[in-house]
Amino acid sequence: MKKIIIWHNNSCSKSNSAKCFLEDNGIEFDVRNYLENPPSKDEIKEVLKKLNISVKELIRDSEKLYIDLNIKNVEDENILLNFMVENPILIQRPILISNEKAYIARPPKKIEDIINEF
């Protein structure tokens, strides 16, 4: 299995569940607390390629900040990327990343299937 990085938020139960799953199953991984160490625009673009999703799909539209910033109707991907760089709380979590692939590990029970893909 390839080395995995988890974009993790300690305050998120789903992120903590994914991290615990990795630990409990002896899977080697590195933790990136992406709120303390936010990804750059290029890093987000790379993860989007690995996820094979749009910028809009990576945004947590359930966050209060999403509503406060009034970005629901923003379609410009560059503007959306800037919002995520400036406000990493808007990024979906947890994200498991290897050199070739990435997965949003939600719901937590999905993680077992995801790990087999690495």
N, CA, C and O atoms as CSV, one atom per row, in Angstrom:
chain,resi,resn,atom,element,x,y,z
A,1,MET,N,N,0.844,-1.184,0.000
A,1,MET,CA,C,0.000,0.000,0.000
A,1,MET,C,C,0.885,1.242,0.000
A,1,MET,O,O,1.912,1.285,0.678
A,2,LYS,N,N,0.485,2.229,-0.751
A,2,LYS,CA,C,1.234,3.473,-0.852
A,2,LYS,C,C,0.989,4.340,0.367
A,2,LYS,O,O,-0.016,4.199,1.064
A,3,LYS,N,N,1.928,5.237,0.607
A,3,LYS,CA,C,1.803,6.179,1.712
A,3,LYS,C,C,0.579,7.061,1.507
A,3,LYS,O,O,0.326,7.541,0.402
A,4,ILE,N,N,-0.168,7.265,2.566
A,4,ILE,CA,C,-1.394,8.054,2.521
A,4,ILE,C,C,-1.222,9.300,3.372
A,4,ILE,O,O,-0.610,9.271,4.440
A,5,ILE,N,N,-1.777,10.390,2.870
A,5,ILE,CA,C,-1.876,11.630,3.639
A,5,ILE,C,C,-3.360,11.873,3.865
A,5,ILE,O,O,-4.171,11.723,2.951
A,6,ILE,N,N,-3.702,12.245,5.074
A,6,ILE,CA,C,-5.092,12.596,5.360
A,6,ILE,C,C,-5.160,14.089,5.653
A,6,ILE,O,O,-4.477,14.593,6.545
A,7,TRP,N,N,-6.000,14.792,4.883
A,7,TRP,CA,C,-6.309,16.179,5.213
A,7,TRP,C,C,-7.356,16.088,6.305
A,7,TRP,O,O,-8.476,15.630,6.075
A,8,HIS,N,N,-6.982,16.525,7.484
A,8,HIS,CA,C,-7.724,16.228,8.706
A,8,HIS,C,C,-8.113,17.502,9.450
A,8,HIS,O,O,-7.387,18.496,9.455
A,9,ASN,N,N,-9.287,17.435,10.079
A,9,ASN,CA,C,-9.771,18.494,10.959
A,9,ASN,C,C,-10.121,17.829,12.283
A,9,ASN,O,O,-11.044,17.018,12.350
A,10,ASN,N,N,-9.387,18.171,13.330
A,10,ASN,CA,C,-9.598,17.560,14.650
A,10,ASN,C,C,-11.005,17.763,15.201
A,10,ASN,O,O,-11.458,16.980,16.036
A,11,SER,N,N,-11.694,18.792,14.749
A,11,SER,CA,C,-13.038,19.099,15.250
A,11,SER,C,C,-14.142,18.371,14.497
A,11,SER,O,O,-15.320,18.526,14.820
A,12,CYS,N,N,-13.775,17.588,13.509
A,12,CYS,CA,C,-14.764,16.908,12.667
A,12,CYS,C,C,-14.861,15.431,13.048
A,12,CYS,O,O,-13.862,14.712,13.012
A,13,SER,N,N,-16.047,14.984,13.409
A,13,SER,CA,C,-16.223,13.589,13.817
A,13,SER,C,C,-15.917,12.619,12.663
A,13,SER,O,O,-15.345,11.553,12.889
A,14,LYS,N,N,-16.288,12.980,11.452
A,14,LYS,CA,C,-16.019,12.096,10.312
A,14,LYS,C,C,-14.525,12.008,10.031
A,14,LYS,O,O,-14.009,10.944,9.686
A,15,SER,N,N,-13.847,13.121,10.178
A,15,SER,CA,C,-12.402,13.133,9.992
A,15,SER,C,C,-11.716,12.306,11.087
A,15,SER,O,O,-10.783,11.551,10.811
A,16,ASN,N,N,-12.185,12.455,12.321
A,16,ASN,CA,C,-11.628,11.660,13.420
A,16,ASN,C,C,-11.912,10.169,13.227
A,16,ASN,O,O,-11.070,9.332,13.554
A,17,SER,N,N,-13.080,9.836,12.703
A,17,SER,CA,C,-13.407,8.425,12.433
A,17,SER,C,C,-12.469,7.840,11.387
A,17,SER,O,O,-12.003,6.709,11.526
A,18,ALA,N,N,-12.194,8.605,10.346
A,18,ALA,CA,C,-11.285,8.126,9.301
A,18,ALA,C,C,-9.883,7.927,9.861
A,18,ALA,O,O,-9.233,6.920,9.578
A,19,LYS,N,N,-9.423,8.874,10.645
A,19,LYS,CA,C,-8.092,8.772,11.252
A,19,LYS,C,C,-8.020,7.550,12.172
A,19,LYS,O,O,-7.039,6.807,12.139
A,20,CYS,N,N,-9.041,7.343,12.980
A,20,CYS,CA,C,-9.079,6.175,13.876
A,20,CYS,C,C,-9.078,4.876,13.086
A,20,CYS,O,O,-8.407,3.918,13.468
A,21,PHE,N,N,-9.824,4.834,11.988
A,21,PHE,CA,C,-9.848,3.639,11.150
A,21,PHE,C,C,-8.440,3.312,10.656
A,21,PHE,O,O,-8.005,2.163,10.717
A,22,LEU,N,N,-7.736,4.326,10.167
A,22,LEU,CA,C,-6.371,4.109,9.672
A,22,LEU,C,C,-5.473,3.595,10.801
A,22,LEU,O,O,-4.716,2.643,10.610
A,23,GLU,N,N,-5.558,4.221,11.967
A,23,GLU,CA,C,-4.752,3.806,13.110
A,23,GLU,C,C,-5.103,2.386,13.544
A,23,GLU,O,O,-4.212,1.561,13.747
A,24,ASP,N,N,-6.383,2.101,13.687
A,24,ASP,CA,C,-6.835,0.791,14.161
A,24,ASP,C,C,-6.456,-0.344,13.213
A,24,ASP,O,O,-6.324,-1.494,13.633
A,25,ASN,N,N,-6.284,-0.016,11.941
A,25,ASN,CA,C,-5.948,-1.040,10.955
A,25,ASN,C,C,-4.472,-1.038,10.566
A,25,ASN,O,O,-4.073,-1.676,9.592
A,26,GLY,N,N,-3.673,-0.317,11.335
A,26,GLY,CA,C,-2.231,-0.323,11.128
A,26,GLY,C,C,-1.799,0.230,9.772
A,26,GLY,O,O,-0.778,-0.185,9.224
A,27,ILE,N,N,-2.566,1.151,9.244
A,27,ILE,CA,C,-2.244,1.733,7.946
A,27,ILE,C,C,-1.358,2.955,8.168
A,27,ILE,O,O,-1.687,3.849,8.948
A,28,GLU,N,N,-0.240,2.971,7.474
A,28,GLU,CA,C,0.711,4.069,7.617
A,28,GLU,C,C,0.174,5.310,6.907
A,28,GLU,O,O,-0.258,5.248,5.756
A,29,PHE,N,N,0.210,6.431,7.613
A,29,PHE,CA,C,-0.294,7.673,7.025
A,29,PHE,C,C,0.322,8.863,7.725
A,29,PHE,O,O,0.836,8.758,8.838
A,30,ASP,N,N,0.260,10.002,7.047
A,30,ASP,CA,C,0.659,11.284,7.625
A,30,ASP,C,C,-0.585,12.140,7.754
A,30,ASP,O,O,-1.480,12.086,6.910
A,31,VAL,N,N,-0.635,12.927,8.812
A,31,VAL,CA,C,-1.770,13.810,9.055
A,31,VAL,C,C,-1.375,15.232,8.660
A,31,VAL,O,O,-0.317,15.738,9.033
A,32,ARG,N,N,-2.256,15.846,7.900
A,32,ARG,CA,C,-2.109,17.274,7.611
A,32,ARG,C,C,-3.354,17.966,8.143
A,32,ARG,O,O,-4.448,17.819,7.597
A,33,ASN,N,N,-3.170,18.715,9.208
A,33,ASN,CA,C,-4.270,19.516,9.724
A,33,ASN,C,C,-4.387,20.710,8.782
A,33,ASN,O,O,-3.675,21.706,8.916
A,34,TYR,N,N,-5.294,20.582,7.837
A,34,TYR,CA,C,-5.354,21.566,6.760
A,34,TYR,C,C,-5.900,22.921,7.201
A,34,TYR,O,O,-5.834,23.885,6.439
A,35,LEU,N,N,-6.435,23.012,8.413
A,35,LEU,CA,C,-6.843,24.324,8.919
A,35,LEU,C,C,-5.634,25.097,9.448
A,35,LEU,O,O,-5.573,26.321,9.332
A,36,GLU,N,N,-4.685,24.383,10.021
A,36,GLU,CA,C,-3.463,25.007,10.526
A,36,GLU,C,C,-2.411,25.140,9.436
A,36,GLU,O,O,-1.581,26.049,9.472
A,37,ASN,N,N,-2.448,24.233,8.469
A,37,ASN,CA,C,-1.486,24.206,7.370
A,37,ASN,C,C,-2.277,24.140,6.060
A,37,ASN,O,O,-2.319,23.096,5.407
A,38,PRO,N,N,-2.901,25.257,5.680
A,38,PRO,CA,C,-3.802,25.249,4.527
A,38,PRO,C,C,-3.079,24.900,3.223
A,38,PRO,O,O,-1.928,25.282,3.015
A,39,PRO,N,N,-3.769,24.175,2.359
A,39,PRO,CA,C,-3.178,23.859,1.062
A,39,PRO,C,C,-3.162,25.092,0.163
A,39,PRO,O,O,-4.005,25.982,0.278
A,40,SER,N,N,-2.192,25.117,-0.722
A,40,SER,CA,C,-2.108,26.192,-1.712
A,40,SER,C,C,-3.125,25.933,-2.818
A,40,SER,O,O,-3.727,24.862,-2.883
A,41,LYS,N,N,-3.304,26.899,-3.661
A,41,LYS,CA,C,-4.208,26.740,-4.795
A,41,LYS,C,C,-3.735,25.580,-5.676
A,41,LYS,O,O,-4.551,24.787,-6.146
A,42,ASP,N,N,-2.426,25.478,-5.900
A,42,ASP,CA,C,-1.899,24.383,-6.720
A,42,ASP,C,C,-2.137,23.022,-6.069
A,42,ASP,O,O,-2.446,22.049,-6.757
A,43,GLU,N,N,-1.996,22.952,-4.754
A,43,GLU,CA,C,-2.259,21.686,-4.063
A,43,GLU,C,C,-3.731,21.294,-4.183
A,43,GLU,O,O,-4.050,20.123,-4.389
A,44,ILE,N,N,-4.612,22.258,-4.056
A,44,ILE,CA,C,-6.044,21.962,-4.195
A,44,ILE,C,C,-6.339,21.485,-5.615
A,44,ILE,O,O,-7.097,20.535,-5.808
A,45,LYS,N,N,-5.741,22.142,-6.609
A,45,LYS,CA,C,-5.940,21.731,-8.004
A,45,LYS,C,C,-5.464,20.294,-8.223
A,45,LYS,O,O,-6.119,19.518,-8.918
A,46,GLU,N,N,-4.326,19.946,-7.629
A,46,GLU,CA,C,-3.795,18.590,-7.764
A,46,GLU,C,C,-4.741,17.571,-7.130
A,46,GLU,O,O,-4.983,16.507,-7.700
A,47,VAL,N,N,-5.270,17.894,-5.958
A,47,VAL,CA,C,-6.215,16.995,-5.295
A,47,VAL,C,C,-7.502,16.874,-6.120
A,47,VAL,O,O,-8.077,15.790,-6.217
A,48,LEU,N,N,-7.945,17.964,-6.702
A,48,LEU,CA,C,-9.133,17.915,-7.560
A,48,LEU,C,C,-8.931,16.960,-8.729
A,48,LEU,O,O,-9.840,16.214,-9.092
A,49,LYS,N,N,-7.737,16.985,-9.316
A,49,LYS,CA,C,-7.429,16.051,-10.421
A,49,LYS,C,C,-7.496,14.609,-9.929
A,49,LYS,O,O,-8.057,13.740,-10.596
A,50,LYS,N,N,-6.924,14.367,-8.766
A,50,LYS,CA,C,-6.911,13.013,-8.208
A,50,LYS,C,C,-8.316,12.560,-7.813
A,50,LYS,O,O,-8.648,11.381,-7.931
A,51,LEU,N,N,-9.132,13.491,-7.350
A,51,LEU,CA,C,-10.515,13.179,-6.981
A,51,LEU,C,C,-11.419,13.062,-8.206
A,51,LEU,O,O,-12.448,12.387,-8.177
A,52,ASN,N,N,-11.015,13.725,-9.269
A,52,ASN,CA,C,-11.801,13.783,-10.503
A,52,ASN,C,C,-13.180,14.403,-10.250
A,52,ASN,O,O,-14.215,13.882,-10.665
A,53,ILE,N,N,-13.138,15.545,-9.546
A,53,ILE,CA,C,-14.374,16.286,-9.273
A,53,ILE,C,C,-14.146,17.762,-9.596
A,53,ILE,O,O,-13.015,18.201,-9.806
A,54,SER,N,N,-15.232,18.507,-9.629
A,54,SER,CA,C,-15.143,19.945,-9.877
A,54,SER,C,C,-14.802,20.683,-8.586
A,54,SER,O,O,-14.906,20.137,-7.488
A,55,VAL,N,N,-14.398,21.917,-8.748
A,55,VAL,CA,C,-14.100,22.763,-7.595
A,55,VAL,C,C,-15.344,22.877,-6.708
A,55,VAL,O,O,-15.256,22.782,-5.484
A,56,LYS,N,N,-16.479,23.079,-7.331
A,56,LYS,CA,C,-17.738,23.247,-6.591
A,56,LYS,C,C,-18.041,22.016,-5.710
A,56,LYS,O,O,-18.591,22.148,-4.617
A,57,GLU,N,N,-17.678,20.833,-6.198
A,57,GLU,CA,C,-17.934,19.602,-5.435
A,57,GLU,C,C,-17.019,19.456,-4.225
A,57,GLU,O,O,-17.314,18.680,-3.316
A,58,LEU,N,N,-15.925,20.187,-4.206
A,58,LEU,CA,C,-14.994,20.111,-3.085
A,58,LEU,C,C,-15.362,21.073,-1.957
A,58,LEU,O,O,-14.805,20.997,-0.862
A,59,ILE,N,N,-16.292,21.966,-2.229
A,59,ILE,CA,C,-16.679,22.962,-1.228
A,59,ILE,C,C,-17.769,22.408,-0.311
A,59,ILE,O,O,-18.734,21.789,-0.759
A,60,ARG,N,N,-17.585,22.649,0.969
A,60,ARG,CA,C,-18.580,22.260,1.974
A,60,ARG,C,C,-19.680,23.313,1.998
A,60,ARG,O,O,-19.545,24.354,2.641
A,61,ASP,N,N,-20.759,23.034,1.296
A,61,ASP,CA,C,-21.845,24.008,1.234
A,61,ASP,C,C,-22.704,24.019,2.498
A,61,ASP,O,O,-23.631,24.820,2.622
A,62,SER,N,N,-22.389,23.128,3.427
A,62,SER,CA,C,-23.109,23.118,4.705
A,62,SER,C,C,-22.446,24.017,5.749
A,62,SER,O,O,-22.994,24.219,6.833
A,63,GLU,N,N,-21.282,24.550,5.428
A,63,GLU,CA,C,-20.595,25.447,6.358
A,63,GLU,C,C,-21.315,26.790,6.435
A,63,GLU,O,O,-21.765,27.319,5.419
A,64,LYS,N,N,-21.420,27.328,7.623
A,64,LYS,CA,C,-22.026,28.643,7.809
A,64,LYS,C,C,-21.285,29.694,6.983
A,64,LYS,O,O,-21.903,30.600,6.425
A,65,LEU,N,N,-19.976,29.570,6.909
A,65,LEU,CA,C,-19.165,30.518,6.153
A,65,LEU,C,C,-19.548,30.533,4.670
A,65,LEU,O,O,-19.512,31.580,4.023
A,66,TYR,N,N,-19.906,29.383,4.149
A,66,TYR,CA,C,-20.349,29.284,2.757
A,66,TYR,C,C,-21.559,30.197,2.532
A,66,TYR,O,O,-21.639,30.909,1.531
A,67,ILE,N,N,-22.470,30.160,3.459
A,67,ILE,CA,C,-23.675,30.995,3.374
A,67,ILE,C,C,-23.310,32.461,3.604
A,67,ILE,O,O,-23.774,33.346,2.886
A,68,ASP,N,N,-22.466,32.708,4.621
A,68,ASP,CA,C,-22.071,34.085,4.940
A,68,ASP,C,C,-21.344,34.763,3.777
A,68,ASP,O,O,-21.524,35.956,3.533
A,69,LEU,N,N,-20.534,34.001,3.073
A,69,LEU,CA,C,-19.780,34.556,1.939
A,69,LEU,C,C,-20.627,34.680,0.676
A,69,LEU,O,O,-20.215,35.295,-0.308
A,70,ASN,N,N,-21.817,34.086,0.721
A,70,ASN,CA,C,-22.750,34.164,-0.400
A,70,ASN,C,C,-22.102,33.666,-1.705
A,70,ASN,O,O,-22.112,34.356,-2.724
A,71,ILE,N,N,-21.546,32.461,-1.644
A,71,ILE,CA,C,-20.857,31.935,-2.832
A,71,ILE,C,C,-21.656,30.846,-3.556
A,71,ILE,O,O,-21.142,30.191,-4.463
A,72,LYS,N,N,-22.883,30.663,-3.158
A,72,LYS,CA,C,-23.710,29.617,-3.768
A,72,LYS,C,C,-23.773,29.730,-5.285
A,72,LYS,O,O,-23.714,28.718,-5.983
A,73,ASN,N,N,-23.892,30.932,-5.794
A,73,ASN,CA,C,-24.051,31.121,-7.238
A,73,ASN,C,C,-22.758,31.470,-7.967
A,73,ASN,O,O,-22.781,31.795,-9.154
A,74,VAL,N,N,-21.637,31.403,-7.264
A,74,VAL,CA,C,-20.351,31.676,-7.907
A,74,VAL,C,C,-19.971,30.470,-8.755
A,74,VAL,O,O,-19.937,29.343,-8.261
A,75,GLU,N,N,-19.693,30.702,-10.006
A,75,GLU,CA,C,-19.330,29.617,-10.930
A,75,GLU,C,C,-17.855,29.647,-11.330
A,75,GLU,O,O,-17.313,28.637,-11.778
A,76,ASP,N,N,-17.214,30.787,-11.171
A,76,ASP,CA,C,-15.819,30.934,-11.568
A,76,ASP,C,C,-14.935,30.070,-10.655
A,76,ASP,O,O,-14.839,30.318,-9.453
A,77,GLU,N,N,-14.299,29.063,-11.241
A,77,GLU,CA,C,-13.511,28.119,-10.435
A,77,GLU,C,C,-12.331,28.791,-9.754
A,77,GLU,O,O,-11.962,28.412,-8.642
A,78,ASN,N,N,-11.739,29.772,-10.397
A,78,ASN,CA,C,-10.605,30.465,-9.799
A,78,ASN,C,C,-11.034,31.219,-8.542
A,78,ASN,O,O,-10.320,31.224,-7.539
A,79,ILE,N,N,-12.184,31.843,-8.601
A,79,ILE,CA,C,-12.716,32.550,-7.419
A,79,ILE,C,C,-13.017,31.545,-6.305
A,79,ILE,O,O,-12.706,31.795,-5.140
A,80,LEU,N,N,-13.618,30.414,-6.662
A,80,LEU,CA,C,-13.916,29.382,-5.658
A,80,LEU,C,C,-12.636,28.829,-5.041
A,80,LEU,O,O,-12.581,28.604,-3.832
A,81,LEU,N,N,-11.617,28.609,-5.850
A,81,LEU,CA,C,-10.327,28.147,-5.323
A,81,LEU,C,C,-9.761,29.166,-4.337
A,81,LEU,O,O,-9.249,28.795,-3.281
A,82,ASN,N,N,-9.852,30.436,-4.681
A,82,ASN,CA,C,-9.362,31.482,-3.774
A,82,ASN,C,C,-10.114,31.463,-2.448
A,82,ASN,O,O,-9.514,31.639,-1.388
A,83,PHE,N,N,-11.426,31.251,-2.505
A,83,PHE,CA,C,-12.198,31.141,-1.259
A,83,PHE,C,C,-11.671,29.989,-0.406
A,83,PHE,O,O,-11.536,30.138,0.808
A,84,MET,N,N,-11.370,28.843,-1.020
A,84,MET,CA,C,-10.884,27.688,-0.253
A,84,MET,C,C,-9.488,27.920,0.301
A,84,MET,O,O,-9.188,27.488,1.415
A,85,VAL,N,N,-8.634,28.588,-0.450
A,85,VAL,CA,C,-7.290,28.886,0.036
A,85,VAL,C,C,-7.365,29.827,1.240
A,85,VAL,O,O,-6.669,29.638,2.237
A,86,GLU,N,N,-8.214,30.833,1.125
A,86,GLU,CA,C,-8.353,31.816,2.203
A,86,GLU,C,C,-9.165,31.283,3.384
A,86,GLU,O,O,-9.012,31.758,4.509
A,87,ASN,N,N,-10.024,30.302,3.128
A,87,ASN,CA,C,-10.925,29.758,4.150
A,87,ASN,C,C,-10.957,28.231,4.038
A,87,ASN,O,O,-11.950,27.668,3.575
A,88,PRO,N,N,-9.886,27.558,4.454
A,88,PRO,CA,C,-9.813,26.110,4.250
A,88,PRO,C,C,-10.938,25.315,4.918
A,88,PRO,O,O,-11.148,24.148,4.586
A,89,ILE,N,N,-11.658,25.932,5.852
A,89,ILE,CA,C,-12.802,25.251,6.471
A,89,ILE,C,C,-13.843,24.881,5.413
A,89,ILE,O,O,-14.682,24.010,5.646
A,90,LEU,N,N,-13.792,25.535,4.258
A,90,LEU,CA,C,-14.740,25.260,3.181
A,90,LEU,C,C,-14.418,23.981,2.407
A,90,LEU,O,O,-15.221,23.539,1.585
A,91,ILE,N,N,-13.257,23.386,2.662
A,91,ILE,CA,C,-12.839,22.183,1.940
A,91,ILE,C,C,-13.474,20.944,2.570
A,91,ILE,O,O,-13.458,20.779,3.790
A,92,GLN,N,N,-14.030,20.082,1.731
A,92,GLN,CA,C,-14.583,18.806,2.202
A,92,GLN,C,C,-13.525,18.051,3.004
A,92,GLN,O,O,-12.326,18.213,2.779
A,93,ARG,N,N,-13.981,17.237,3.927
A,93,ARG,CA,C,-13.060,16.454,4.755
A,93,ARG,C,C,-13.727,15.181,5.212
A,93,ARG,O,O,-14.954,15.082,5.229
A,94,PRO,N,N,-12.934,14.225,5.576
A,94,PRO,CA,C,-11.489,14.116,5.382
A,94,PRO,C,C,-11.180,13.696,3.946
A,94,PRO,O,O,-12.010,13.097,3.263
A,95,ILE,N,N,-9.985,14.019,3.517
A,95,ILE,CA,C,-9.532,13.596,2.193
A,95,ILE,C,C,-8.309,12.721,2.386
A,95,ILE,O,O,-7.349,13.115,3.048
A,96,LEU,N,N,-8.351,11.530,1.803
A,96,LEU,CA,C,-7.207,10.623,1.806
A,96,LEU,C,C,-6.510,10.767,0.465
A,96,LEU,O,O,-7.148,10.712,-0.586
A,97,ILE,N,N,-5.192,10.953,0.506
A,97,ILE,CA,C,-4.439,11.252,-0.709
A,97,ILE,C,C,-3.211,10.355,-0.790
A,97,ILE,O,O,-2.491,10.177,0.192
A,98,SER,N,N,-2.981,9.793,-1.977
A,98,SER,CA,C,-1.724,9.107,-2.272
A,98,SER,C,C,-1.109,9.820,-3.472
A,98,SER,O,O,-1.611,10.858,-3.905
A,99,ASN,N,N,-0.034,9.270,-4.003
A,99,ASN,CA,C,0.599,9.900,-5.166
A,99,ASN,C,C,-0.318,9.920,-6.375
A,99,ASN,O,O,-0.268,10.859,-7.169
A,100,GLU,N,N,-1.156,8.902,-6.531
A,100,GLU,CA,C,-1.976,8.777,-7.738
A,100,GLU,C,C,-3.454,9.090,-7.526
A,100,GLU,O,O,-4.128,9.525,-8.460
A,101,LYS,N,N,-3.966,8.879,-6.330
A,101,LYS,CA,C,-5.405,8.960,-6.100
A,101,LYS,C,C,-5.730,9.778,-4.864
A,101,LYS,O,O,-4.879,10.016,-4.007
A,102,ALA,N,N,-6.984,10.201,-4.795
A,102,ALA,CA,C,-7.497,10.859,-3.592
A,102,ALA,C,C,-8.976,10.505,-3.472
A,102,ALA,O,O,-9.658,10.272,-4.470
A,103,TYR,N,N,-9.450,10.472,-2.249
A,103,TYR,CA,C,-10.851,10.153,-1.961
A,103,TYR,C,C,-11.339,11.000,-0.807
A,103,TYR,O,O,-10.619,11.223,0.167
A,104,ILE,N,N,-12.563,11.467,-0.922
A,104,ILE,CA,C,-13.218,12.089,0.219
A,104,ILE,C,C,-13.796,10.928,1.021
A,104,ILE,O,O,-14.674,10.210,0.543
A,105,ALA,N,N,-13.303,10.751,2.233
A,105,ALA,CA,C,-13.628,9.566,3.045
A,105,ALA,C,C,-14.881,9.790,3.876
A,105,ALA,O,O,-14.832,9.821,5.106
A,106,ARG,N,N,-15.989,9.943,3.194
A,106,ARG,CA,C,-17.270,10.129,3.838
A,106,ARG,C,C,-18.308,9.361,3.046
A,106,ARG,O,O,-18.255,9.360,1.816
A,107,PRO,N,N,-19.211,8.735,3.680
A,107,PRO,CA,C,-19.339,8.545,5.127
A,107,PRO,C,C,-18.234,7.628,5.652
A,107,PRO,O,O,-17.582,6.931,4.874
A,108,PRO,N,N,-18.024,7.628,6.973
A,108,PRO,CA,C,-16.922,6.856,7.551
A,108,PRO,C,C,-16.907,5.375,7.158
A,108,PRO,O,O,-15.828,4.799,7.011
A,109,LYS,N,N,-18.065,4.748,6.985
A,109,LYS,CA,C,-18.061,3.321,6.642
A,109,LYS,C,C,-17.539,3.078,5.225
A,109,LYS,O,O,-17.217,1.946,4.864
A,110,LYS,N,N,-17.458,4.132,4.433
A,110,LYS,CA,C,-16.937,4.034,3.066
A,110,LYS,C,C,-15.420,3.861,3.043
A,110,LYS,O,O,-14.855,3.415,2.044
A,111,ILE,N,N,-14.765,4.216,4.151
A,111,ILE,CA,C,-13.311,4.225,4.186
A,111,ILE,C,C,-12.691,2.846,3.928
A,111,ILE,O,O,-11.622,2.751,3.324
A,112,GLU,N,N,-13.346,1.799,4.373
A,112,GLU,CA,C,-12.809,0.448,4.156
A,112,GLU,C,C,-12.683,0.150,2.661
A,112,GLU,O,O,-11.675,-0.409,2.227
A,113,ASP,N,N,-13.673,0.509,1.888
A,113,ASP,CA,C,-13.600,0.327,0.442
A,113,ASP,C,C,-12.539,1.222,-0.178
A,113,ASP,O,O,-11.828,0.812,-1.096
A,114,ILE,N,N,-12.436,2.448,0.328
A,114,ILE,CA,C,-11.468,3.391,-0.208
A,114,ILE,C,C,-10.047,2.877,-0.012
A,114,ILE,O,O,-9.227,2.944,-0.928
A,115,ILE,N,N,-9.755,2.363,1.180
A,115,ILE,CA,C,-8.397,1.898,1.489
A,115,ILE,C,C,-7.978,0.806,0.511
A,115,ILE,O,O,-6.812,0.738,0.123
A,116,ASN,N,N,-8.898,-0.031,0.119
A,116,ASN,CA,C,-8.561,-1.098,-0.831
A,116,ASN,C,C,-8.189,-0.556,-2.203
A,116,ASN,O,O,-7.540,-1.250,-2.985
A,117,GLU,N,N,-8.588,0.674,-2.504
A,117,GLU,CA,C,-8.248,1.294,-3.786
A,117,GLU,C,C,-6.827,1.819,-3.815
A,117,GLU,O,O,-6.262,2.017,-4.891
A,118,PHE,N,N,-6.238,2.048,-2.646
A,118,PHE,CA,C,-4.853,2.536,-2.605
A,118,PHE,C,C,-3.967,1.344,-2.823
A,118,PHE,O,O,-2.744,1.478,-2.834
